Amino acid sequence: MWLKIIVGIILLALIAPIFVVIPVSFTSSSFFEFPLPGYSAKWYVGFWENGEWIDSLLRSIYIAIFASALSTALGTMAAVAVTKLAFWGKKLFMSFMIAPMIIPVVILGIALYHSFAPLKLTNSFLGLVLGHAVLGIPIVFVMMIASLKGIDRNLELAAMGLGSTPIGAFFKVTVPLIRPAVLSGYLFAFIASLDEVVVTIFLAGAKTKTLPVVMWENLRSQIDPTMAAVSSILIVGTITIFLFQGWFTSRAARLKDDRL
Amino acid sequence: MATEVKTDPRVPVKRVSPAYRLTRIPGLQWLLLLVPFAYILFLVVFSIIGFFKLSIYDETGFTLQYLTHMFTETVYLQVLWVTLKIAAIVTVISLLLAYPVAYLLVKVESKKWKSLIMGAVLIPFWISLLVRTFAWTMLLQEQGIINKLLISVGILQEPIPLLYNTAGVVIGMTHVLLPYMVLSLYAVMEGIDQRLVQAAQGMGARPWKAFIQIFFPLSLTGVLSGSLLVFVQGLGYFITPALLGGPDNMMISVLIQRNVSETLNWHLASAIALLLFIVTLLVLLISFFFLRNNPVLKEVE
């Protein structure tokens, strides 16, 4: 009983601070006063009418679409290689794939800037996609390994016993089974790219600012309640994606149960 | 001249997609390994080596002056010390907060509650880091909600500074890193056979004693792996300390960024980054001995 109360308080402390920004985004004041002096939607209007915010939001989405596709492809390939192929140094290869998660992001960002600059890849769409993909690979890789391990190896063996080649069995049996995990991996890499700040601060220039970079600059200089409006939009957006992902995986699990 | 293709009428013609036919080329499966490997090698390994080279080479050639700076001028070791201290505090607080959450997560039987708790842990995990940091700047400022609340309840007479000092950094970082700790603990706790605890209780142990002597020792792998994950991430943390911290508790990542973006001293930045990298690597190497059965890296051998 006590445990439940303590956990309840901890979870409240984890969640409540985030949702505080939603009421604040409807303030009528230009400062963060508490309690709110009055209500207004002007900060949302301000966000909508400000070219810099909208441009950076769209740019973030474009980059995330391509970067997460690249990390999904590479992360899935690596995970399939680890689970299906026998080779020397597998552990080393795995730590390699997880490395971008462990190396301090500031170091990674500066290092990427340093090697992209001579190639004219800084302040470019391609450079940001390549950089964000690096950070998405470990996320997809870890998720795909978990998914591939969860698949009953006997299903592939049965397919091969019935005359399929190993590769044929992989494409016809394993691929349909890991499809939901690939989609989840893509979504998580997508959210990670959408929210990437540190590497982007170094790689983006004046013409390639993403939404987090604009938010970062806003937080560093003058914070106005537009920031609260943008934050509220992001919170609602993230939760929507999250719920969709949960719904999708549970539906996929149900379909799988029905089929078997 | 039209040639007649002879087909055996008993065998139905199989339509094979070109992508599928590609997989017949021998050795092609090694691309699965090589393509991701090459990507990480070029973008991560070579980039980082290129950047670290700057710490020992400058316009005059090979030099150790930047690296010796790290040890002759106290400011760098001091920043490293502050960083280690903050990462350690954040790790301990996260552990204390995450343990009951993960414990309840394995104990609770109803599926609905389980996914509700999991959701409560995961949603903050995926909400933008900048949004969370921004929320804390509003809550922690002198005229912010927390100070107002504490004064109206009567705990405080006047507002205490919570922002731009160590307290702010620790609160913000704990909030961000807590989910990592919960997930690491949960991954290990889930694998613990609950019957062991029941057996201990069946033989007369009080619930509290059964927990201390059976469950807790079994969960130690999770405690270690979670603490390492949080500590290592805490060492390299940038956004939260940059926005919630002040000049007295500058963390090492912030110092590196300032050297690159503000003072444009790349060689010095590279030397400090190398220091951070080596410390991170040392922590990981030490942990490697404790963590041979990390749930993520296990089983795939």
Interface residues (C-beta under 8 A of the other chain):
Chain A: L3 K4 I6 V7 I10 L11 L14 I15 P17 I18 V20 V21 V24 F32 E33 F34 L74 G75 M77 A78 V80 A81 V82 T83 K84 L85 F87 K90 K91 F93 M94 F96 M97 I98 A99 P100 I102 I103 P104 V105 V106 I107 L108 I110 A111 L112 Y113 H114 S115 L130 G131 A133 V134 I137 V142 I145 K149 I167 G168 F171 F188 I191 L194 D195 V197 V198 I201 F202 P212 M215 W216 L219 R220 I223 M227 A228 S231 L234 I235 T238 I239 F242 G246
Chain B: Y20 T23 R24 Q29 W30 L31 L32 L33 V35 P36 F37 Y39 I40 L41 L43 V44 F46 S47 I48 G50 F51 L54 L97 P100 V101 Y103 L104 K107 S115 I117 G119 A120 V121 L122 I123 P124 W126 I127 S128 L129 L130 V131 R132 T133 F134 A135 W136 T137 M138 L139 Q141 Q143 G144 I145 K148 H175 L178 P179 V232 L235 G236 F238 I239 L243 S253 I256 Q257 V260 S261 W266 A269 A273 L276 F277 T280 L284 V296 L297 E299 V300 E301
